[in-house]
Amino acid sequence: MHKTKGEKTSNRESEPSRGGLRYLAYSLVGRRISRILPLFRDLDVRLEKAKLRINFKVYVSLIVLSTVLTATIAFVAFPLILIFILQTPLLPAMLFGFGGGLFAIAFTIFGFYFYPIYRADKLKRTLEDELAFVTGYMAILASAGVQPEKIFYSLSNLPIPLTVSAEAKDIIKDVNLFGFDIISALERASKRSPSEKFRELIEGFISTIHSGSSLSNYLKGKSMEYMKLKKMSLRKFSDTLSILSEFYVAILVTGPLLLIIMLAVMAMMGGGTLWFLTPELLLGILTYIGIPVGSIMFLLILDAVSPKW
């Protein structure tokens, strides 16, 4: 493989620039987190696949600082809101503050840990949705005798913003800036891509170049293959969408409506408490926390299964 000095250069910044939350987090806790770094080691690869331009240690510093801040706010804010606004007794308010702080810790860590996975998966799905059309475009260029490097240069300059354009720009950057040959640049792109189908396409592209076979025939075959897969995925998504709509109506429309009616009647009749939870408090939790959180989760699930094209 053609190696240059650029191969050792990471595509993520090694130190955060001055100013901003990244710099603050790294300055405060960056040098004190060496012991917990192994717990987040798999995040290093996920950050690269998610195309997040941030150093691994800086990202862990952000996790630690954000967790401390959100937990502190929850410990203080929850009891104050419950005591002075909802007129909740002191002991239940303190218990809710403690529980809210623990929930804030878990939610913050989960959010930071899940975001690179979600972003990488979103990039993967978007990239794979584009392959059916991109390979057809590449096949046309290859049929016209365009060289492989120029094919990816053309992809990087498409007027429509596509995920594959960002991948092509990284390949061209490796060639023009870091001095890699096109084969080595394609191999690097294959390793860092979050999409298995795109890796398969690139590896087949490399093998076709090595064997001297026809690139246009290879790309035409791939375009037809991806188009068939896309038609199947659209039919599958149609079935999934009908099931999700039924779940949404049952869980986030009918269910909360029945609970709201029941809790409202209990509140008017002076119903008892459940573990220090009055019907009024349960109604507020359901209305202002339960339904919004459930709707957000449903939107995330819908976005995760939706094709982008």
N, C-alpha and C positions, 0 to 999 in steps of 0.2 A: 504494500500500500504506500502511496505517495504521502510522506509525512512532512509537515512543516512546523514552524514555530506556532502557527495559528491553531494547530490541533490541540495545543494545551490551553488555548484561550477559551474560557467558558463564555457561553452566551448570556450568562447572568452576571450582574455586577457583584464584585467581591466585597465591596464596602458600600454602605448606604451613603448617598449624597447628603450633605449637611442640610438640616431643615426637614420638617415633616415627621410623621409618626414613626417611620422606619428608623430614622437616625436617633430619635428619642428612645425608642425601645432598645436599639443596639447599645446606646450609650449607658442606659440604666442597668440592663440585665445581660447584655451580650457576653460579658466576660465572666458571668457567674452561672452559666447554664451548661457547662461542660459535662456535668454528671447526668443530665437528663437528655442530652443529645441522642444517645443510642436508642431511647424510647421512640424517637421520631425519625429514625434513620431511613425508613422507606419513603418518607416524604421527599427526600432529595431527588429520587428518580421521578416521583410524581410531579414535582414542580417543573422539571425539565419537560416532561411530556405535556404538561398543561400550558407550556409556553409562558410561564410566569417569570418575568425578568427580575428575580429577587434571589439573593443568596440564601442558602439553606439555614445558616446560623441566624441571619437577620429575621427570617420567617419564624423560627422558633422563638426568638426574642419577642416578636410581635404577639405570638400566642400567649406567652407568659405574662407580658404587660397587660394585654387586653383582658385576660382572665382575672387578674388581680383587680383591675379597674371595674369590670362589670360585677364581680362578686361584691366588692365594697359598696358600689351603688345599690345593688339589690339588698344587701344587709341593712342599709340605712333607709332606703326609700320605701320598701315594702311595709315595715312597721309603721312609719310615719303616715303613709296613705291609709292604712287600715285603722289606725288610732284616731287620726284627726279628721278624716273624710268619711270613712265608713262606720266610725264609732264602734270599732271592734275592741273587746277587752284586751288588756296588756299581754297576758300570757299567750292567747292565740295569735296575736299580732307578732310577738317575738318568734313564735314557732314558724309562722309563715315567713318571717324575715330570714330565719335560718334555712328553711326549705327553699326559699327563693334564691338565696345565695348559692346553695348547692346546685340548684337548677341552672343558675347563670354560669357557674363554673363548667358544668357538663355541656351546656348549650354552646358556650364559647369555644371550648376545645373541639367539640364535634364539628362546629361550623368551620373553623380553620382547617381541621383535618379533612373534612369532606369537600371543601371548596376546590382544591386541586384535582380531586378525583372527579367531581362534577364537571369542572371545566375541561379536563382531558377527555372525558366521555362525550361532552358536547362537541368538542373539536373533532373527535373521532367520528361521531354520527354525521356532522356537517360535511366532513371530508368524504366519507363514504357515500353520502347522498349526491355529491358532486361528481363522483368517479364515472358514472354512466355517460355524462356529457363531456367531461374533461378528456377521457380517453378517446372519444370520437374526434374531438378537436385536435388532439395530439396525433391521431391516425392521419388526419388530413394533412397536417404539416409534414409528417414522415413520408407520406405518399408524394409530396412535392419535393422531396430530397433535402429537407431542412435537417441540419446536423442536430444531434441530441442536445448539445449545450444550448443551441438557439431555440430548441423547442421549449426548454424550461425558462429561457429568457423571455420568450413570448408569453408563457403562462404567468410569469411574474409581473407582466405589464398589462394584464387584462383590464379593460375599463370598468368591469363589474367586480366589486370586492368579493373575492372567494377565499375560502380557507386554503385551497390548493395553491393560490397565488402566494400566500405567506410561506408555504413549504418550498415553492419554487424560488422565492427570494433568498431563503436560507441556502439553497443549493448554489445559486449564482454568487452569493456572498462568499461561500467557501471557495469557489473557483477564482473569482476576480480579486478578492481581498486577501484570502489566506493562502492562495496558490495551489489549491488541490486540483488534481485532474478530475474530469467529470465522473469517472468511475468511483473514485474515492469520495467525492462529494455526495454521490448517490448512496453509497454505503453508509455514510454518516447520517444522511436523511432517513434512511431505512431504520437505523438503530434508535433514533430519537422520536420517531413518529408514534402517536398513540393508536393508530389504526393498523390492524393486521392486514386488511385488504390493501391498503396503500403500500405497506411493506412488501406484500406479495407482488404488487404491480411493479415496484421499483426493483426488486430482486429479479423478476422476470425480464425487466428492461435491461438490467446489467447482463444477464445470461444471454439475451438476444444479441447484444453488442459483442460479447466475447465470442459467440459462435458464428457471427457474421450472417445471421438469419435476417429476414425482412422485418424491420421494426413496424412498418405499416400493417402487415398481416397480423403481427402479434397484438398491436393496439386495437385493430378492428375486432379481433376475436374477444379481447377483454371488454371492449365497449358493448358488444352484444351480450356477453355474460352478465355484466353489471346491470344492463337494462332489464334483463329477465329477473334478476334478483330484486330490482327496484319495483317492478310490477307486483311481485309476490309480497314485498314489504308493505306496499300501499294497501293491498287487500287485507293483510293481517292487521294493519293499523285501523282500518275501517271496523273490523270486528272488535278490536280492543276499545275503540272509542265508544261504541254502543254499550259495552259492559261498564266502562268508567262513568258514563252518563247516568246509568241506573244506580251505581254506587253513590254518586254525588247527590242524587235526589233523595235516596234513602238515608244517607248518613249526615249530610250537611244541610238538608232542607226539611224533610219530614221529621227526622229525629230531634234536632234542636227545637223545632216548632212545638212538638209535643212536650218536651222538657220545659220550655219557657211557659207554656200554659199551665203545666202542673206546678211549677215553682211559684208562679204568680198567684195561683189559687191557694197554695200553702201559705204564702206570705200574708194574704188577706185574711186567712182563717187563723193566723197566729200559730203556724206549725212549729214543731220543735226543731232543735239543732241536730246536726250530724257531725260529731267530732269538732265542736265549736263553730261549725259552718251553718249559719242561718240561711233560710231560703232566699233572703235578699242578697246575701253574699254569694251564694251559689248561682243565682241568676246573673249577677254582675260578672262572675268568673266565666260563665258560659257565653255571655253576650260579648264581652270585651276581650276575652282571651281564647276560649275554646273554638268559637266559630271562625275568627280570623286566622288562628293557627292552622285549623283544619283546612281552610280555603287555600292558604299558602302552600301547605303540603300537597294538596290536590293539584295545584298549578305546577308545582315542581315535578310531580309524577307525570302530568300531562305533557310538560315540556320534554321530559326524559324519553317519552315514547313517540313523540311527534317527529315525522320526517320534516326536513327543512326545505325540501324542494318538492 
